[in-house]
Amino acid sequence: MEFHARPIFPKGFSCASRNCGLKPAARDLSVFVSSVPAAAAAVFTRNRFPGAPVIVGRELIANGRLSAIVVNSKVSNVGTGETGILNARRMGIAASAELGVRADEVLMSSTGVIGKQLPIELIENGLRGIAADLTDDPMIGAEGIMTTDTRPKALSTTIGDVTITWVGKGAGMIEPNMATMLAYIFTDARFDAPTLDRMLRYAVEDSFNMLSIDSDTSTSDTCVIMANGLGGEIGEEAFAQALRAGCIRMAEMMARDGEGATKLLRARVDGARTRADARRAAKAIINSPLVKTMAFGADPNVGRVLMAVGKCVDVEQDPAKIAIWINDVPVFADLCRTAFDEAALRKLLAGDPVDIRVDLGIGEESATAFGCDLTHGYIDENAAYYSS
């Protein structure tokens, strides 16, 4: 599947973003809108301390219909009690008034610092007149939802007469248990809400649910899909496969832009007895601080991969059958480190991405996890995040 060189929106979708005063100068408020009401589905964080927008969003998405999404960055509206719930609703109402859509068809998201009340007046003032700023460039909307991201993230593809566009953000506090930090998917394909829900969950399972920057599940994770039908019909199987591929690409974009990251880290586990075993082992590799620092330091330390797999005591495995490759170089087999060219492999590890593949050799199931290296920059970013 090919993605557009520069992302575009499907028919009927547009966005706008502004600075409303949450950040000193950068865009901190975005809206995404469909010209007609759209069928919609979403998945949210399973963190037991969800933010106010997630609580309200679960209520709104039950209708299976959205016309717009409004998002602010810098302040997450988490840990804010009943005031936070009221502010989330006010945010949706303000966006609905400016965009000319029903308030119960506007889903809101907030991302940023936890435990601070949302400066709702700044957001309401920032939304005034925003309809005049609507554009067909998804990157504009992507800029307004960034927190510690270093670059906006959007991509799109066209299949037949329909287009799918992904807009996302996420750089830290990421190990989803449903989706990822914030991901919005727009399409002009015609599907009903239950079908969208089924396809979204299928796509999320092998993409955002296999993504981890730091093993921490955010309180604000949200992934939404809107389908306004203006592009007409498309086969469900073809659409579902394209949706999954785009979610995987977006997950890789988020991993590569993890806080302080210098490279994408991918771990594939083959030959597992069960799919759950493959997923657990792949995530263990991605989440290991020792593997992550190995990737950062371009150090082909095979023992760290062995450790990460071996510590998965609930995963069926036989050490005598395990084989390991790093960037396609065989580094372990038959219970021994292979005689690989260490200098050559160091050069490969210095690049981007770093790919680790493990074959457990006892079954047919496989899984791939996405992450990044662990650098000094991650500590610098998070040691002072509250004030950043």
N, C-alpha and C positions, 0 to 999 in steps of 0.2 A: 504494500500500500504506500502511495506517495502522499506527502504532506505539501501544502503550498509553500512556496519560497517565503512569502509573507502572509501571515494569517488574515483571513477574511471572515466576515459574519455570514451566516445563512440568510436567506430571504426574510425580511421583516424584523431582523434584530439590529439593535444599535446600542451604543453605550456613551457615557460621559464620565469625566472625573475632574475633580477640583481640589484645591487646598481650602479647607474650611477652618483651619486654625488649630487642628490637633497636632500637626507637625509644624515646625517653623516655616517651611517653604514648600516642601514636596507635596505632591498630590496625596490626599488622605481620605478621599470620599469618592465612591464610584456608584453609578447606577447602570444596570443592564435591563433593556426593555424590549418586549416584542410588540409589534404593531397590532397583533390580535392575541387574545388569550391563548395560552399554550397548555397542553397536557404536561404534567410535571411529576417527578418522583425525586426522592432524596434519601440519603443515608447520613446519619449523624454519629458523633462520637459515642462510645460506650463508657467513657469516663463517668464515674458516679457523681461528679461535681460539674455538670454541664453549665455553660453560660446561658444567660437570659435569651439571646437570640436562638439558641438551640431549643430551649424549652418552648418558646413561641413558634419556632419553625416547625417543630413536630406537630403542633396543632394545625398550622396553616397547610402543611403538605398533605394532610389527611383528605383535603378536598380534591387533590389530584389535578390542580389547576393553578397556574401562575401567569402573571403578566409582566412582572418585573422583580429584580433583585436589587437591594441597596446594601452597600458594604462600606464600613469605615475601618481604617487601620489606626494603629497607635494605642487604642484602648479597647480591651476585649469584652467589657461588660460581663465579667465573670466574678462571682463572689460579691454581688451587689444587691441581693435580696429582692424584695417587692419593688423597690425603686428601679432596679435594673429591668424588671419585667415591664413596668410602665414605660420606661425609656425606650425599650426595644419596640414596643407598640407605637410609641410616638414617632419613632424613626420611620416605621412602615407607613404610618398615616401621612407624614410629611412628604414622603416620596410619592405616595399615591396621588396626593393633591397636585404636585408639580408635573407628574407624568400623565395625569388624566386617566388613571386606572383605579379599579376597586382596591380598597385597603386590604381586604382579605385575600388579594391576589399578589401581594408584595411580600416576598421573603427577605428578611434582614440578616446580615452577618456582621460580626465585629471581631477584630483580631488585634492583639497587642498585649499590653500590660494587664495582668489580673489584679482584681481587688480595688480598682478605681472606678468611681461612678462615671458613667458616660456623660461627657459634656454635651447634653442633648440640644441645648440652645445653639451651640456652634454648628451642629449638624443640621438642625432645622434651617438656620440662616444660610448655610452652605447649599442646601437643596433648592433654595428659591431661585427660580429661573433656569434651573439646570437643563430643562428640556431643550432650551435654545442651543445647548452645547453638544447635543447628540451627534455622534459620528459613526461611520461604518468601520472604524479601525479598532479591533479588539485590544490592541496594545495600549490604547489610551485607558481603557477600563482596567487593564492589568496593572498599570502603574499605580492606580489609586488604592490597591489592596495590599501593596507590599509593606512588610514590616522590616525584618532584617534581611530580606531578599536583596541580592545585589543587582538583579535585573528582572524586568517584567517577563511573565511566562504566558505565552499563548501559541496555539497551533490550530490548523484546520486542514480538512481534506474534503474532497468532493467525490461522491460515488453516484454515478448516473446523474440524476437530476437533483440530488439532495446534498447538502453540505453539513458537516459536523465541525463545531468549533469548541475548543477547550481553553479555558482561562483559569489559571491557578496561582496560588502562592503557597510558600512553605519553605522554611529554612531551618527551623529548630523546633523543639518539643514535638517531634514526629516519630511515633510508631503507631500508625493507625490501627484501630480495631473496628473499622467500618470503611473508612475512606482516607482522607488526608486532611491537612490543615484546612484550606479552602479550595474547592475545585468546582467550577461552573461549566456545564456543557450545554451548548445550544445547537439545535438542529431544526431544519425546515421539513424534516420527514414527518409523515403522519402516523402516529401511534397513540393508543390510549394509555392512560396512566398505569394500569396494571402491567401492561407489556413493557413500558419504560422501566418500571420498578424491577421487573425480572431481569431485563437486560443490563440495567445499571449494576445490580448486585453481582451478576456474572462478570462484568468488566472490572469491578472494584476488587474482586477476590484475588486475582492474579496480578494486580497492578498496585493500587494504593495500599491494599492490605498486606503487601509484601515489601513495603517501603519503610525504612527506618533510618533516621538521622542519629538519634540518641537514645532510643528505646523508650521514650516518654510519650504517652498518649495525651494529646491536647484536650483541653476542656471545650474547645470550640470547633473541632473537626466537623466539616460539612461538605457534602458533595451533592450537587443538584443537577438534574437534567431537565431542560425545557424543550418541547417539540411543538411547533406552531402549525405544522401541516402544510405550509405554503409551497413546499417543494414537491408534494405529492407522495405517492406510495413507493415503498422499497421493500424488498424481501427482508424478513426479520433476521434470518441467518447472516446475510451479507452485512446488514447494519450492525448486528451484535458483534461480529468479528472486527469490523472497523472501529466500533466504540471501544472494544477491549484494547486494540492496538494503539489507539490514541491515548487511552488511560495509561498504558505502559510507558509510552513516550513521555507523557507529562510526569509520571512518577520518576523517570530517569532525569528529567530536567530539574525536578525538585531536589533529588538526591545530589546531583552535581553542584547545585547551588546551596547545599547545606551550610550552616553557619561555620565559617572558617575553612570550608572545604576547598581542596585544590583538584580533586578528581572524583569521578564516579567509581563506585565499588559495586561489582555485581558478583553474586554467589549463586551458582547453579548446583543443585544436588540431583544426581541421577541414581538409578538402580535401587531406589528405596522400596521397602515392602508396601508401604501405604503412602498416600498423598500427604497425609498429616505428618508422617515422619520426615518426608522430603522438605516440607514447609518449615518444620521445626528446626531441622539441621541447617537449612539455608539461612534462616533468621539468626541462628546462633553465630554463624560466621560473620554476618553483617554487623551484628551487635557487639562483637567482641572488641573491647578497647585495644587489645594487643594486635588483633588482625588489622584494625583501623589504623593504628600507628605504624604497623608494618607497611601498609600501603603508602602512608605519608612519607616514611623514610626510605621507600624503595628498597626494602630489606627482605629478600626471599627466605624468610624464616618459616620453613615448612612445619616446624613444631607448633606454631601458633594455630595453624589450620587444623592440625591433628587434635590439639587441645579443644578447639571450639566444637568440633564434631564429637569427640569422645566424651565431652561433658554432658552431652544429651543422653542421659541415662535411660530415658523413656523411649528412645529411638532404637529400633532393632538394628544391630550392626555386627559385623564380624571383621575385626581389624585385618585379618589375613586377606580379605577381599577388597579392601579399600584402595582406591587409586586417586591421585590428586594431580591437577594441572593448574598452573598459574600462567595466565596469558598464553594458553595453549602449549606451554612447555611442561612435559611430564616431570613431576618433582618427587612423587612417592608411589611405590608399588611393591607388592610382595613383602610388606612389613619393613621396607627400607627406603631411605632417601635415595633418589636416583642420582646418577653422575651428570647432572646438568651443568651448563656453563654459567656460573654464578654472575660473572661480570655482564654477560649478555642479558641475563634475566633482570639484573638491576636496571639496565637501560630501559627494558620494557616496562618495568614497574614505575619508572620515573615519569612515564607518560600517562595518558588518560584515554580510556578507562583502565582499571585493574579488574581482570576477570579471574575468578577462582572457580574451578569446577571439581566436584567430588563425586566419584562413583562409588556407591556403597556396595554394589555388586550382588545384591540379594533379591532384587525385584524389578518392577517395570515403571514405578512411579517417579516423577521428577517435579522440581519446583525451582523458581528463580527469585531471589530477593535483591533489593536495590538499596544501596546506602552510599556512604562517602568515607573519605579518610578523616582521621581525627587530628587536628592541628592545634597549635598555640592560639590560633584565631578563634576557635570555639570557646576556649576559656576566657579570652579577652572579651568576647561578645557577651557571654552569659554572666560573667562576674559583676557586670554593671548594667544588666539589661533593664532593670527598673528605671534607671535614670537616663537610659539611652534614647 
